[in-house]
């Protein structure tokens, strides 16, 4: 590099906008929905200003409660259905299947009406703590 040349600076993208792979021009956006889940979506080869506007419109949908990503790509499996499916698959294979069936009944009673993806480790920890004090549904 000569003394006359200035070092090239890496361009700074707007908040929540990223480029992957570096230098390709393919931009994506990163944001969090109202449940605190992170979403990364590739937008394509657009300018950084357009990508920022797309991100702002998505954030506005989230703020207004009009953003439902699970409707687009995922199915909601209830915990009850997941436990029944597991017990059906493992019947005759598990050595202590009657215990697995009993545990399935107990967890279904505690969390059965919830979607599987909505059950968090905090929920499980809370129920285990309640179980230690003598409560169980």
C-alpha positions in Angstrom: 0.0 0.0 0.0 1.4 3.4 -1.0 1.3 6.4 1.3 -1.3 8.0 -1.0 -3.9 5.2 -0.7 -6.3 5.2 2.1 -7.2 1.8 3.7 -10.6 0.6 2.6 -13.1 0.5 5.4 -15.7 -2.3 5.7 -19.1 -0.9 5.1 -21.4 -0.9 8.1 -24.8 -2.4 7.7 -27.9 -1.2 9.5 -28.9 -2.7 12.8 -30.3 -6.2 12.4 -29.1 -6.6 8.8 -26.3 -9.0 7.9 -24.5 -10.3 4.8 -23.8 -14.0 4.3 -21.5 -15.0 2.9 -19.2 -12.0 3.3 -19.0 -9.9 0.1 -21.7 -11.8 -1.7 -24.4 -9.1 -1.6 -27.0 -11.5 -0.1 -28.5 -9.7 2.9 -30.6 -11.1 5.7 -32.3 -9.7 8.7 -32.3 -10.7 12.4 -35.1 -9.9 14.8 -36.9 -11.2 17.9 -40.7 -11.9 18.0 -43.0 -11.2 20.9 -42.1 -14.5 22.5 -38.4 -13.7 22.6 -37.5 -16.2 19.8 -34.8 -15.1 17.4 -35.6 -15.2 13.7 -33.0 -15.0 10.9 -34.4 -14.6 7.4 -32.5 -14.2 4.2 -33.8 -11.4 2.1 -31.6 -11.6 -1.0 -29.6 -9.2 -3.1 -31.1 -5.9 -2.2 -29.6 -2.7 -0.9 -28.9 -2.2 2.8 -31.6 0.5 2.9 -34.3 -1.8 1.5 -33.3 -4.6 3.9 -33.6 -2.2 6.8 -37.1 -1.2 5.6 -38.2 -4.8 5.3 -36.9 -5.5 8.8 -38.8 -2.4 10.2 -42.0 -3.6 8.6 -41.5 -7.1 10.1 -40.9 -5.5 13.5 -44.0 -3.4 13.1 -46.0 -6.6 12.5 -44.5 -8.2 15.6 -45.4 -5.1 17.7 -49.0 -5.1 16.4 -49.4 -8.8 17.0 -49.9 -9.6 13.3 -46.8 -11.8 13.0 -47.4 -15.6 13.2 -44.4 -17.5 11.9 -45.6 -20.9 13.2 -48.5 -20.7 10.9 -46.2 -20.6 7.9 -43.8 -23.4 8.4 -44.3 -25.4 11.6 -46.9 -27.6 13.0 -47.8 -27.4 16.7 -47.6 -30.8 18.3 -49.2 -31.1 21.7 -47.2 -32.7 24.5 -50.0 -35.3 24.9 -49.6 -36.4 21.3 -45.8 -36.6 21.5 -46.0 -38.8 24.6 -48.6 -41.1 23.0 -46.5 -41.4 19.9 -43.4 -42.2 21.9 -45.2 -44.8 24.0 -46.6 -46.4 20.8 -43.2 -46.6 19.2 -41.5 -48.0 22.3 -44.1 -50.6 23.3 -42.5 -54.0 23.5 -39.0 -52.5 23.2 -38.5 -50.9 26.6 -37.6 -53.1 29.5 -39.7 -51.1 32.0 -42.5 -50.0 29.8 -45.0 -49.8 32.6 -42.9 -47.1 34.2 -42.7 -45.2 31.0 -46.5 -45.3 30.7 -46.9 -44.1 34.2 -44.4 -41.2 33.7 -46.3 -40.4 30.5 -49.6 -40.2 32.4 -48.0 -38.0 35.0 -46.4 -35.5 32.6 -49.5 -35.4 30.5 -51.5 -34.5 33.6 -49.1 -31.7 34.4 -48.4 -30.2 30.9 -50.6 -32.1 28.5 -52.6 -29.3 27.1 -49.6 -27.3 26.0 -47.7 -27.4 22.7 -44.4 -29.3 22.9 -42.4 -26.3 21.8 -44.0 -24.1 24.5 -42.7 -26.4 27.3 -39.6 -24.8 28.7 -37.0 -26.1 31.1 -38.3 -23.6 33.6 -41.7 -25.3 33.5 -40.1 -28.7 34.1 -38.0 -27.4 36.9 -41.1 -25.8 38.6 -43.1 -29.1 38.4 -40.1 -31.1 39.7 -39.8 -28.7 42.6 -43.6 -29.0 43.3 -43.2 -32.8 43.1 -40.5 -32.7 45.8 -42.9 -30.8 48.1 -45.5 -33.5 47.6 -47.8 -32.1 44.9 -48.5 -33.9 41.7 -51.5 -33.6 39.4 
